[in-house]
């Protein structure tokens, strides 16, 4: 009995790497959504040392709508799951902000401030991951190495965004900030902005 020493054709040819395969799409979508939502609050944290209220409220609206949609589509029992209850963290921040005084330097105010920063900077990419899984067919299979890769990419981009925010005087001028509708930070560079012609 003789055996053919050449492997079958599918073993000979290297695996084709396509840009549009399912795994690539899932990973790219997770990275894109997480970085798109997480980079702006990281940048503003670098520039101003704060996360803007629009970002808090955007996270609150997104998390609350997903929380309610899950309850409507799956029934109220779904709300007992810890990962679903985590969607209420932005609402907790809103309630605490409502109850506590708006400004101040007390310890409670500082805790509330940092709680808002953490849930927004961590919550926006996490919310992106939830939305990707809900809206892209097959994305729920993004696990293991691919999920870790997405988390690393998003974290790296947020870290770079924060770094760019701290280095804004080298990149942007005061006019760049004002023309875009943002407050010009104290240490911004004077001159004509790169977005102004």
Secondary structure, 3 states (H helix, E strand, C coil): CCCCCCCCHHHHCCCCCCCCCHHHHHHHHHHHHHHHHHHHHHHHHHHHCCCCHHHHHHHHHHHHHHHHHHHHHHCHHHHHCHHHHHHHHHHHHHHHHHHCCCCCCCHHHHHHHHHHHHHHHHHHHHHHHHHHHHHCCCHHHCCHHHHHHHHHHHHHHHHHHHHHHHCHHHHCEHHHHHHCCCCCCCCCECCCCCCCC
